[in-house]
Amino acid sequence: MTYLNLFLAFFRSGMLGYGGGPSSIPLVHKEVVEKYKWMNDEEFGDVLALGNTLPGPIATKMAGYIGYRVAGFLGLTIALLATMLPTIFLMILLLTSLREFKDQSWVQGMTKGVIPVVAVMLAVLTWQFVQASKKSLGLKVSLLHLFAGVVLLQFLGMHPGIIIGLLLAYALFGPVKEKKDRNENAVRVREGEKTG
């Protein structure tokens, strides 16, 4: 049953994710976090962040990781196939038929009409991540990260992978880790004094 659920979750996301990988992310979130509860919001955010640092389409990277996590290598294979099959099928079907109608106003209107819907879906997912960030980091730190992210990405043109790499390095080696290490050492010393 898990294999079927994996296939259905990623097949639905692939079929309805009009506009490429980024537009399917909210759909994957709905399936993986809300419907099947294979991971929580924080874990999904981590997978999304790491997926953005690697080359290639985000939808397939996420499907591969989530499929492997849920059901091992076979789960990885099923999730990848479910993600790619809709694209292959629709590319063959739509491109051959739309080539004849591409200049029609209804085709151009259909394409333009989907863009606002995808934008709203991405905005809702962004808002959910901001809410989760506010809970874990606090409002001030979350707003600072949000502002810094906009400046670095939009105005300075920095690659998202570099920003995520810097944040990971800070999380691993920054002052919070040093403080945690000091606290753990202090606890060990106290426990050693009690037993000694």
N, C-alpha and C positions, 0 to 999 in steps of 0.2 A: 504494500500500500504506500510506503514511503517513496518508492521509485515513481509510482504513478502520480503522487502529489507533487514530487519534484518536477516531473515532466509538465504537468498541468500548470503549475505556478509559473514556470519560465516560458512555456508556450503562450499562455495568456498575456504575459508581459511583452513578449516579442510581437504578438499579433496586434496588440493595442498600442504599443509604444511608437506611435507615428513620429517620425523626425529623427530617428537614430537613438543611440545609447542613452544620452542624457535625458531624453524625454521618457524613457522607460524606467528610470531610477525610481520615481514615485510609485510606479506600478509594482516593481520588484519589492519595494519597501512594504507595500500593502500586503503582498503575498507572504513574504518571508517573516515580517515582524508581527503584523496584525492578524493575518489569517492562520498561518501554520505555527507561529511563535517559535521558529527555529533559532532566533536570536532576538536580543532587545535593541532598542534604539541606539544605545551607545556602541554596541558591537557592530551594528549596521553602519554607523557613522565611521567607525574605524576601518571597516572593509572598503567603504566608499573612498575614504581618504587615501588609503594605501593603493587602491585600484587606480586612482587618478595619478599616482606617481609613476606607474608602469606604462610602457608603450602599448598601444593597441586599443581596441574598442572596450569601453568601460563595461558594457553589458555582458560581454563574454568573460571578462576577467572576474566579475562578481559572480556570475553563474557558476564558473568553474570552482571558485573558492567555496561558495555556499554549498554547492552540490557535494564537494569533497567532505566538507565539514559534517553535512547531514548524513551522507551514506557512502563515504569512502570513494574509491576510484570509480566504481560503477555509477555512483551518484554524480560525480564530476562529469562523466561521459554523457549521462542522460540530461543533465542541466545544460551542458553545452549544445547538444543536439537540439533540445527544445528551444534554445535561444536562437540558433542559426536557421533552423528549418523554416520558420515564418518568413524570415528575410529572403531566403533562397526562393521559396515558393512565390512570395509576393513580387519579388524582382522579376521573375520570369513572366508571371501573369500580368502584372500591371504595366511593366515597361513595354511589353509587346502590344498591349491594347491601348495604353495611353499615348503611345507614339503617334497614333492616328488622330487623337483628340487633344493633343497638348496645347494647341492654339485656341481651343474653345474657352470661352469666358467661364463656364461652369467648372472646368478643371482648375483654372487659375484661382477662381474664387474658393474652391474647396481647399486648395493648398494654403491660401492665405488665411482662411477661417480657422484652421487647426492651430496656427501659431499662438494665438492668445490663450487657447486651452492648455497647451503645453507650458506656456509661461506661468499660468496660474498653478498648475500641478507642481512645478519646480518651486514656486514661491511658497506653497503650503509646506513642502518638504523642508525648505530653508527655515521657515518659521518653527517647525518642530525641532530642528537642530538647534536653533537659537534658544528655545525653551529648555531643551536638555542641557545646553551649555550654561544657561543661567542657573540651573539647579546645581550643577557640579562645580562651576567656577565662580559663580556670583555675577551680579549684574554688571559691575564696573569692569571686571576683567573680560567678560564676554563682549561688552561694547567696545573695549579697547582692541580685542582680537578682530572683531568685525570691521572696525574702522581701519586697522592696519592691513587687513586682508584686502579691502577695497582699494586702498592706496597702492599697495604693492602689485595687485593684479591689474587694476584698471589704468592707473596713472603711470606706474613705473614699468609695466609690462613684464613683471617677473613671472616665470613659469610656476604653476601650482606645485609641481614636484619639488622645487627648491624650497618653497615655503613650508611644505609638509615635512620635508627632510630636516629643516632647521627646527621646527616645532618638536619633532621626534627627538632630535639631539638635545634640545633644551629639557624635554621631559625626562630623558635618560640621565643627563649629566648636570642639569641645572641646580639651582639652590634648593628646590623642593626635595630632590633626591638626597642632597648633602644633609639637609636638616633631618630627613627621615632616617638616614644612616646614623647620624649623631644620636637621635632618639633611641634607635635600636641598640646602639652600643651602650648607651647609658642604662638601658633596661638590663642588658646582659651583665654589666658591671654590678648593678644592684643585686641581681639574682646570684651572682658569684659571691658577693659579700654575705648574703643570707645563708648560703650553703657552706661558706668557708669559715 
